[in-house]
Amino acid sequence: MLRNVQMPERYFTATSERLLKEVYIPALAESSLYQRGVAFFSIAFFLRMMDGIVEFVGKGGVMHLVTSVELDEDTVQSIASGYLLSEADVQSRLLESIESYKVAAVNAWNEDEAKLDVVANMIASRHLVLKVAYVPSGLYHEKIGLFSDSMGNSISFIGSANATINAYRNNFETINLFTSWDAPELVKEHRTHFARLWNDDIGGINVIPFPEAVEKHFLEKFRKSPSLAESLSRLTELHKRTPPRVSSTEVEELRDYQKAAIGMFVDSGFCSFYEMATGTGKTFTAIKSIERMMETHKILNVVILVPLKDLQRQWANAIKHSFTNQHSVYEFGGSGHSSPIARRG
């Protein structure tokens, strides 16, 4: 029951990782219906929610997801010049997105494949129902969600969080949380809004069923088990046999624009600014820039200043993965105390 979920404060500001662990997964595990409208959504992020999804689906839970499509730069420029986005454009972008998603090539059945098998069977069994929102002359950019349980309790949220793996790794977000027992009128408004969105009843936005050709391609590529029950069973057995590991979706490499930025940073004598959009990997680029400086300057002291403790925590986590046992790293807080993050081994 959702009333059993320990919700954080109404205005919850944190890294996307904390949002996932402290809100999405525990609420999902207690829900029978999850409704989500979000501008950007990725398969990799969905896999990170799997702990909550397994319990949710095991109880017969159903998800209704409305999302947009990621547009390439040429399409964005065309829209800016007056081009109107069509259903054919939407289908083409979805097919490209599915085709580009790669799972680490291994000989044995692996965790990512098992999770994707669950997702594919959720779609096939209509435990996950997808729709696509698009604005012919722009972009659907909403972020709203509702968790509901079988007892009539609901939790709704609105805010800045996208459902992408870049957001999970790098973003710092704020969402507003509301419960049906503390703010029933607001939750009712959010439920009514989502119903209108789902039924394509909001002017200026086109909401269409997930294209049949795209769904067929997704199932052909990722569905391995004949039923949802069997896919869940396979994933459970895999967890029993396999020690915890880093998912292949977490292995991050520098993208071309990040490499170019670091190259300019080096060429300017390690004196530069990075101006990067939300979700483009600012922290990761900065970490790799520090590593590049260390190749030139063998004795180097780096000071990272952040305005909030949550951002400090985000940096601390990133540093742990990059510099543990290589350098002495300390975290200083507003209390005047310090604590070691990593010490030179």
C-alpha positions as CSV (number, residue, x, y, z in Angstrom):
1,M,0.0,0.0,0.0
2,L,1.3,3.4,-0.9
3,R,0.7,4.8,2.5
4,N,3.5,2.6,3.7
5,V,6.0,4.3,1.5
6,Q,8.3,6.7,3.3
7,M,8.1,9.8,1.1
8,P,10.7,12.5,1.3
9,E,9.6,16.2,1.6
10,R,7.1,17.6,-0.8
11,Y,9.7,19.6,-2.7
12,F,12.4,17.0,-3.2
13,T,15.6,18.2,-4.6
14,A,18.3,15.6,-5.2
15,T,20.3,13.8,-7.8
16,S,18.3,11.6,-10.2
17,E,19.9,8.5,-8.6
18,R,18.3,9.4,-5.3
19,L,14.9,10.1,-7.0
20,L,15.0,6.6,-8.4
21,K,16.0,4.9,-5.2
22,E,14.0,6.9,-2.7
23,V,10.8,7.6,-4.8
24,Y,10.3,5.7,-8.0
25,I,11.3,2.2,-7.0
26,P,9.7,2.0,-3.5
27,A,6.4,3.6,-4.8
28,L,6.3,1.4,-7.9
29,A,6.7,-1.7,-5.7
30,E,3.5,-0.7,-3.8
31,S,1.5,0.3,-6.9
32,S,-1.0,-1.4,-9.2
33,L,-1.0,1.4,-11.8
34,Y,1.8,3.7,-12.9
35,Q,1.1,6.6,-15.2
36,R,3.9,8.6,-16.6
37,G,4.1,11.5,-19.1
38,V,7.7,12.5,-19.8
39,A,9.6,14.3,-22.6
40,F,12.6,12.0,-22.7
41,F,12.7,8.3,-21.9
42,S,15.3,5.6,-22.4
43,I,15.4,1.9,-22.3
44,A,18.5,2.0,-20.1
45,F,16.7,4.1,-17.4
46,F,13.8,1.7,-17.5
47,L,16.2,-1.2,-16.7
48,R,17.4,0.7,-13.6
49,M,13.9,0.6,-12.2
50,M,13.7,-3.2,-12.6
51,D,13.8,-3.9,-8.8
52,G,10.5,-2.1,-8.4
53,I,9.1,-3.3,-11.7
54,V,9.5,-7.0,-10.8
55,E,7.4,-6.6,-7.7
56,F,5.0,-4.3,-9.5
57,V,4.4,-6.7,-12.4
58,G,4.3,-9.7,-10.2
59,K,1.2,-8.3,-8.5
60,G,-0.5,-7.6,-11.9
61,G,0.6,-3.9,-12.2
62,V,0.0,-2.0,-15.4
63,M,2.0,1.0,-16.7
64,H,0.7,3.7,-19.0
65,L,3.6,5.7,-20.5
66,V,3.4,8.7,-22.7
67,T,6.7,9.9,-24.1
68,S,8.2,12.0,-26.9
69,V,10.9,11.1,-29.4
70,E,14.5,12.4,-29.4
71,L,15.0,14.5,-32.6
72,D,18.3,14.8,-34.4
73,E,19.8,18.3,-35.1
74,D,18.6,18.4,-38.7
75,T,15.0,17.8,-37.7
76,V,15.2,20.4,-35.0
77,Q,16.5,22.9,-37.5
78,S,13.8,22.0,-40.0
79,I,11.1,22.5,-37.4
80,A,12.6,25.9,-36.6
81,S,12.3,26.7,-40.3
82,G,8.6,25.8,-40.4
83,Y,8.6,22.1,-41.0
84,L,5.8,20.2,-39.3
85,L,6.6,16.9,-37.6
86,S,4.5,14.0,-38.8
87,E,3.6,10.5,-37.5
88,A,6.0,9.1,-40.1
89,D,8.9,11.1,-38.6
90,V,8.0,9.9,-35.1
91,Q,8.0,6.2,-36.3
92,S,11.3,6.6,-38.0
93,R,13.0,8.1,-35.0
94,L,11.6,5.4,-32.7
95,L,12.9,2.7,-35.0
96,E,16.3,4.3,-35.1
97,S,16.4,4.5,-31.3
98,I,15.6,0.8,-30.9
99,E,18.1,-0.2,-33.5
100,S,20.9,1.8,-31.9
101,Y,20.4,0.3,-28.5
102,K,23.1,-2.2,-27.8
103,V,23.5,-4.9,-25.2
104,A,27.0,-6.0,-24.3
105,A,28.0,-9.0,-26.4
106,V,28.6,-12.0,-24.1
107,N,28.2,-15.8,-24.7
108,A,25.9,-16.4,-21.7
109,W,22.5,-15.1,-20.9
110,N,23.2,-11.8,-19.2
111,E,21.3,-9.4,-16.9
112,D,20.5,-6.7,-19.4
113,E,19.1,-9.3,-21.9
114,A,16.9,-10.7,-19.1
115,K,15.6,-7.3,-18.1
116,L,14.9,-6.4,-21.7
117,D,13.1,-9.7,-22.1
118,V,10.9,-8.7,-19.1
119,V,10.2,-5.3,-20.7
120,A,9.3,-6.9,-24.1
121,N,6.9,-9.3,-22.4
122,M,5.3,-6.5,-20.5
123,I,4.6,-4.8,-23.8
124,A,3.3,-8.0,-25.4
125,S,1.0,-8.7,-22.4
126,R,-0.1,-5.1,-22.1
127,H,1.3,-4.6,-18.7
128,L,3.2,-1.8,-20.3
129,V,1.2,0.3,-22.7
130,L,3.0,3.0,-24.6
131,K,1.9,6.1,-26.4
132,V,3.9,8.8,-28.2
133,A,3.3,12.5,-27.8
134,Y,4.5,15.0,-30.4
135,V,4.0,18.6,-31.2
136,P,4.1,19.2,-34.9
137,S,6.0,22.5,-34.6
138,G,7.9,21.8,-31.4
139,L,8.5,19.3,-28.6
140,Y,6.4,17.7,-25.9
141,H,8.4,18.5,-22.8
142,E,6.2,17.6,-19.9
143,K,7.2,15.6,-16.7
144,I,4.3,14.2,-14.7
145,G,3.6,10.9,-13.0
146,L,1.1,9.1,-10.8
147,F,1.4,6.0,-8.7
148,S,-1.9,4.3,-7.6
149,D,-2.5,1.2,-5.5
150,S,-5.5,-1.1,-5.2
151,M,-6.8,0.6,-2.1
152,G,-7.4,3.9,-3.9
153,N,-4.3,5.7,-2.6
154,S,-2.2,7.8,-5.1
155,I,1.0,9.7,-5.2
156,S,1.5,12.2,-8.0
157,F,4.6,14.2,-8.9
158,I,5.6,16.9,-11.3
159,G,9.0,18.3,-11.9
160,S,12.2,18.5,-13.9
161,A,13.3,14.8,-14.0
162,N,13.6,13.0,-17.3
163,A,13.5,9.3,-17.5
164,T,16.9,8.8,-19.2
165,I,20.2,7.2,-18.2
166,N,22.0,10.5,-18.6
167,A,19.6,12.1,-16.2
168,Y,20.2,9.2,-13.7
169,R,23.9,9.5,-13.9
170,N,24.4,13.3,-14.1
171,N,21.4,15.4,-13.3
172,F,20.3,17.3,-10.2
173,E,16.5,17.5,-10.2
174,T,13.6,18.9,-8.2
175,I,10.2,17.2,-8.2
176,N,7.0,18.2,-6.3
177,L,5.3,15.2,-4.5
178,F,1.7,15.0,-3.6
179,T,-0.4,12.3,-1.9
180,S,-4.1,11.6,-2.1
181,W,-4.4,11.6,1.7
182,D,-2.6,15.0,2.2
183,A,-3.5,16.8,-1.1
184,P,-6.4,15.1,-2.7
185,E,-7.5,17.9,-4.9
186,L,-4.1,18.3,-6.5
187,V,-3.7,14.6,-7.1
188,K,-7.2,14.6,-8.7
189,E,-6.1,17.4,-11.0
190,H,-3.0,15.5,-12.0
191,R,-5.0,12.4,-12.6
192,T,-7.5,14.3,-14.8
193,H,-4.7,15.9,-16.7
194,F,-3.1,12.6,-17.5
195,A,-6.4,11.1,-18.6
196,R,-6.8,13.9,-21.1
197,L,-3.2,13.5,-22.3
198,W,-3.7,9.7,-22.6
199,N,-6.9,10.2,-24.6
200,D,-5.4,12.8,-26.9
201,D,-7.7,15.5,-25.5
202,I,-5.2,18.4,-25.1
203,G,-5.0,21.0,-27.8
204,G,-1.7,21.5,-29.5
205,I,-0.3,18.0,-28.6
206,N,-0.8,14.9,-30.7
207,V,-0.8,11.6,-28.8
208,I,-0.8,8.4,-30.8
209,P,-0.6,4.7,-30.0
210,F,2.8,3.2,-30.1
211,P,3.3,2.4,-33.8
212,E,2.7,-1.3,-34.5
213,A,5.8,-1.6,-36.7
214,V,8.0,-0.2,-33.9
215,E,6.5,-2.5,-31.3
216,K,7.0,-5.5,-33.6
217,H,10.6,-4.6,-34.1
218,F,11.2,-4.1,-30.3
219,L,9.7,-7.6,-29.6
220,E,11.7,-9.3,-32.3
221,K,14.9,-7.8,-31.0
222,F,14.5,-8.2,-27.3
223,R,11.8,-10.8,-26.5
224,K,13.3,-14.2,-25.6
225,S,10.8,-15.8,-23.4
226,P,7.3,-16.9,-24.5
227,S,5.5,-15.3,-21.5
228,L,5.9,-12.6,-18.9
229,A,5.9,-15.1,-16.1
230,E,8.8,-17.0,-17.6
231,S,10.8,-13.9,-18.3
232,L,10.4,-12.9,-14.6
233,S,11.4,-16.4,-13.5
234,R,14.5,-16.2,-15.7
235,L,15.5,-12.9,-14.3
236,T,15.0,-14.1,-10.7
237,E,17.1,-17.2,-11.4
238,L,19.8,-15.1,-12.9
239,H,20.0,-12.9,-9.8
240,K,20.4,-16.1,-7.7
241,R,23.3,-17.4,-9.8
242,T,25.1,-14.2,-10.6
243,P,27.0,-12.0,-8.2
244,P,26.3,-8.3,-8.3
245,R,28.0,-6.6,-11.1
246,V,28.0,-3.3,-13.0
247,S,25.4,-3.4,-15.7
248,S,26.6,-2.9,-19.2
249,T,24.3,0.1,-19.4
250,E,26.5,1.8,-16.8
251,V,29.8,1.5,-18.8
252,E,30.3,5.1,-20.0
253,E,32.6,6.2,-22.7
254,L,33.4,9.8,-23.8
255,R,31.2,11.0,-26.6
256,D,32.6,12.9,-29.6
257,Y,31.5,16.3,-28.3
258,Q,33.0,15.5,-24.8
259,K,36.3,14.5,-26.5
260,A,36.3,17.7,-28.5
261,A,35.6,19.8,-25.4
262,I,38.5,18.2,-23.5
263,G,40.8,18.6,-26.5
264,M,40.0,22.4,-26.5
265,F,40.6,22.5,-22.7
266,V,44.1,20.9,-23.2
267,D,44.9,23.1,-26.2
268,S,44.1,26.3,-24.1
269,G,46.6,25.3,-21.4
270,F,44.0,23.7,-19.1
271,C,42.2,27.0,-18.8
272,S,38.6,27.0,-20.1
273,F,34.9,26.9,-19.4
274,Y,32.4,24.1,-20.3
275,E,28.9,25.3,-21.1
276,M,26.9,22.1,-21.5
277,A,23.1,21.4,-21.6
278,T,21.3,19.4,-18.9
279,G,21.9,15.7,-19.3
280,T,25.0,15.9,-21.5
281,G,27.5,14.6,-18.9
282,K,29.1,17.6,-17.3
283,T,30.5,15.8,-14.3
284,F,31.9,12.9,-16.4
285,T,33.5,15.4,-18.8
286,A,35.1,17.2,-15.8
287,I,36.4,14.0,-14.3
288,K,38.0,13.0,-17.6
289,S,39.5,16.5,-17.8
290,I,41.1,16.1,-14.4
291,E,42.5,12.8,-15.5
292,R,43.9,14.5,-18.6
293,M,45.6,17.2,-16.5
294,M,47.1,14.5,-14.3
295,E,48.9,13.1,-17.4
296,T,50.8,16.4,-17.7
297,H,51.0,17.6,-14.1
298,K,52.3,14.8,-11.9
299,I,51.8,16.9,-8.8
300,L,48.3,18.4,-8.9
301,N,45.8,19.7,-6.4
302,V,42.2,20.0,-7.6
303,V,39.5,22.0,-5.7
304,I,35.9,21.3,-6.7
305,L,33.4,23.9,-5.3
306,V,29.6,23.2,-5.3
307,P,26.8,25.3,-3.8
308,L,24.7,22.4,-2.4
309,K,25.3,19.2,-0.3
310,D,23.5,17.0,-2.8
311,L,25.8,18.2,-5.6
312,Q,28.7,17.5,-3.3
313,R,27.4,14.0,-2.8
314,Q,27.1,13.5,-6.5
315,W,30.7,14.6,-7.0
316,A,31.8,12.4,-4.2
317,N,30.2,9.3,-5.8
318,A,31.8,10.2,-9.2
319,I,35.2,10.6,-7.6
320,K,34.9,7.3,-5.8
321,H,34.5,5.4,-9.1
322,S,37.3,7.3,-10.8
323,F,40.1,7.9,-8.2
324,T,39.8,5.4,-5.4
325,N,43.2,4.1,-4.2
326,Q,44.9,6.5,-6.7
327,H,44.9,9.8,-4.9
328,S,44.0,11.3,-1.6
329,V,40.6,12.9,-1.9
330,Y,38.7,14.8,0.9
331,E,35.2,16.1,1.3
332,F,34.7,19.3,3.2
333,G,31.2,20.2,4.5
334,G,29.5,23.3,5.8
335,S,30.0,22.1,9.4
336,G,33.7,22.6,9.0
337,H,34.5,18.9,9.3
338,S,36.1,16.8,6.6
339,S,36.1,13.2,5.7
340,P,38.2,11.1,3.3
341,I,36.6,9.9,0.1
342,A,39.6,8.0,-1.1
343,R,43.2,7.7,0.1
344,R,46.3,6.9,-1.9
345,G,47.0,3.2,-1.6
